Amino acid sequence: MEQEYIHALISCITAKDAYGNLVIKRRQEDIALQFEDALRQQANQIPSVRKVSDALGVTNQELTLACADVLGVSPSRYIRLKRNVARDATAPC
């Protein structure tokens, strides 16, 4: 009986952590989508990460973690990659 109680307790703790991780993951996905939208709206300029994070109402750390987890790169690296892709797309063949 004691082993079953311990097992049930561990299952509850694990399930709560899994839900908490889902909430965090969803928040990071939302931040990454907002980041992409902000960059799309400012396609003619190269915004600073600070300005974008301020516009989104998140800290630099939140934006950096969200980009790293969702996009696989830092926000500044993502901005540079998008700029390079845009430049290559407009370059003459």
Protein Blocks (a to p, Z undefined) as FASTA:
>chain_A
ZZmmmmmmmmmmmmmmmmmmmmmmmmmmmmmmmmmmmmmmmmmbccdfklmmmmnopafk
lmmmmmmmmnopafklmmmmmmmmmmmmmpcZZ
